[in-house]
Amino acid sequence: MHNAAMTHWIARLLAFWSLTWHLRRPPLADADADERARWCRDNAGTFAGRWLGLGAALWLLFMTPFVTFAPIAIAALLALAVGMATLTRQILAQRRAGLPPIEPPADFPRRDRDDDNEDTDDR
C-alpha cells in the first residue's frame, strides 16, 4: 500500500514539473513526431514558466541577507537552467510543427460618428 501511494505522489509531481514525463506517456508516446512537436509547442511554455519561477524564487531567497545556504543557490541555478532548456525545446518544436493556428480577427461593432458627438460635452 505504501509503494502505491508513493507512486501516485511521484507521478503527480512529475506531471506538474516534467515535460518529458508527458511526452513519454500515452497518448503522446504513441503519437507521431509532428503531433508530439505540436503538443510540445503548445504546452512547453507552462513547464518553462514553472521552472523559471522556481529558480527566480530560490535565487531571491538566497540573495536575502539571512539565507546564505549554498545548496539553495545551486538549486536555483539548476531550476533556471531547466527552464531555459524547456524554452529551447519549445522553440525547436515550433520549428518542426510550424506556427500555431491563428484565428481571424473578430468584427467589433463600431459606433457611428454621430454617437461620438453626443457623448462629448459642449461647454
Phi, psi and omega in degrees: 000320182297318181295325179294320179293321178295319179297322180296313181290323177296318179296322179293320177295317178296322179294328181282323188256338192249121174289320181296326179301317180292322182289338182263002180248154178297150003275353183287335179295329181266355183281161177284171186295326180292319178294320177295321178294321177296318178296317181295319178299320185278335189241349184293332179298326178295314180292321178297319179298322178296314181293317180294322177296317178297315180298317179295319179295317179293321180294318177295323175297318180294327183282351176292152182289347184268342183241107177237051183263111187301323178300333176293320178295319179294318177296322178296315180295321177295318179296319177297321179294319178295320177298317178293323177294324178292321175297321177297320178296323178293319179295318178294323177293323178292327176297322181282316187273342183089176181290151178292153179294137180248128179285149178294154182294148180276147176277124177260141178294136179252139178278149177290162178294331178296324178294324179296322181290331179288333182282339184274149177268135177257083182258000000 
